Amino acid sequence: MREPSLNEESSFQYKKGKLFCEDVSISQIADEIGTPLYLYSHRALLSNYERLKGTFRRLSPLICYSLKANANLTLCRILAHLGAGADILSGGELYKALLAGFPPKRIVFAGVGKTRQELEFALRKDIFMFNVESQGELELLEELSRGLDGKIRVSLRINPDIDPKTHPYITTGMRENKFGLEMDEAEKLYLKLKDSRNIVSKGIHFHLGSQITRIEPYLRCIEKMSKFISHLRKQGVDLEYMDMGGGFGIAYRQKESPLDIEELASQITPLIQERGLKLIMEPGRYLVANTGIMVTQILYRKRRKEKKFLIVDAGMNDLIRPVLYGAYHEIKKIQQPKKTSPMEVVDVVGPVCESTDFLAKDRSLPQSRQGEYLAIMDAGAYGFSMASSYNARLLPPEVLVKGEKWILSRRREVYSDLTKTEATSLEEENLIPSYPLPFVKLQGSGNDFIVVDNRANLIKDGGSLAMKLCPRKTGIGADGLLLLEESPRADFKMRIFNPDGSEAEMCGNGARCIARFAYLKGIVGRRCRFETLAGIISCQIQGKKVKIGMEKPQDLRLNLRLSVKGEIYEGHYLNTGVPHFVLFTSRVDQVPLKELAPSIRNHPKFRPQGTNVDFVQVEKGNTLKVRTYERGVEEETLACGTGAVASALTGNLTCGISSPVRVKMKGGDLLVYFEGAKDNSFSEVFLEGETRLIFEGKISEEVENV
Ligand code: LLP
């Protein structure tokens, strides 16, 4: 076994005893969002693209990234931005390519089985080139392009019958493979196309296969195609483009040699230039394979007489290449092994119920323990893009690292993703009993909530359930009912119902409680985003503490004077998700809140929606003492998150207190973070506080009769 020495240029290097991607420790990401996960390096992607472009610069080819290798939107966006085009195989890939920003004039479309709908979609978008693979497809294109403005551009995909000497499953350019047209068949079609009113033949296309590590097959094929092009020219068919497909092989093991692209470029440049052709290429693997790894955790170790198994949390559904092609992916420990650490021969296997579920067989690895993370290297190509949900497993998240930063490019699936395209009629016909309905009670700074996972949509009327459950004597007792529901825009949606049955837009303490609930139930990781009626909330969970990003506060009105019961009260209005009226006072404990607050809450100035009311006393050290009367609850509550934020922000504007502000409420302390601007606006507003899980239980159907 060789030492885990890493290529100097690699974006994946050991630093301080841990494997890093660029400047981020991989174990930190894994700790935070869990495993398995895919991780990509921005720097590696950039350098692969620039290297390819530089190597072939004398031909200035159109580099069409083959989306099938990895259609992750973030990666696609980066490549589109660098000026790459796209090679697509399906309507879905076209959709993603357009969304990522690849201009239609740089999109080429290959595939033996393009459907009528897919062709129509591509015609509507006026993509650059259809790489046609059969006579039938050409006839259909002819029919569909009738009546369009201008002619559409096609290349015929030739099956050159050349063995690229790669794995038989990824060989595409041999006669026995389904791809492309034979040369004499293609010749007839080219000649026929001369008379076409709707179609112009622009080029010739081939693709020999994938993971090709020798340049000879390319040279032979380009030679063959060049001759064919000259032969066609003599018959009046003048082709402009040669599309050489993809297939550039990489080194999955250090002892392997990748395709020598420098040599390939230097040999083909004269051939292409001589004939005045323009070059298109469709690299997939070359651009993304070594930009990505899959990170997995060792769940268990198992020992047999003849074998040792490392059972990890990623399976063949996450990375199928080892099983499907016997592909080799190097495996590294995230914790750098010591030079002296003993080696062992293991099978690295996943949790899927198939004996073929392995990532490596008889692999010699430095000894590792249960709970350790492993990196499956070079998994950026045909990794996630071939992943499935077999065994109802959740598709893993994808992360992009750039320097010291990382972003969650795709969140981990949650259970409800598994059923979102399935019919839900069972539940509509009441075949799934909704009772007993599990719930959790949590409290955040003195606000208590009943939280129910309503992703199956069993609760149709949250308002009426809240009215039954919130009363302390006849229900469970709570300041509100929180429903966690599906969201098309974020990890989940929070709906919050007051005890009077009304639905609130947002509640800071409620938001923290539901985030903790989602985390405890495995619905989200430590960071998540969720939808509320007041917008998307981002959130970080650390133990009991939950910190949420608040929407930008709105409708600030300072020094508003209200006349209440014949007296004038001055305060500040601010909407921090819900409306708040904040009054500063020197002795908050003595404010006759019960008498005063309802009249302010219902004051004509705040109609029709009314307002919450906060009484605030400034203390030393950026600290506020706050009492809040909450609309909907219609009394003073022990704490109110949006009220704490409104108090801190108006306190900043009128009393000069600065971030972070400690807000003391009866139910506990909250911390408010923010950045203020000169124009009295705020950004980066965060609310942090503790949440507590009080109990879990089941709601019985008798609640219906309350
Ligand atoms: N162009 C066409 C028409 C293709 O069919 C392919 C890949 C490419 C370009 C990109 O090939 P690349 O540069 O990535 O080698 N799942 C297999 C590879 C299948 C390749 C399919 N066609 C694997 O994991 O090895």
Residues whose N, C-alpha, C, O or C-beta is under 5 A from the ligand:
A	BS01	LLP	S66 A69 A110 I170 H207 G209 S210 Q211 G245 G246 G247 F248 E282 P283 G284 R285 Y286 R321 Y382
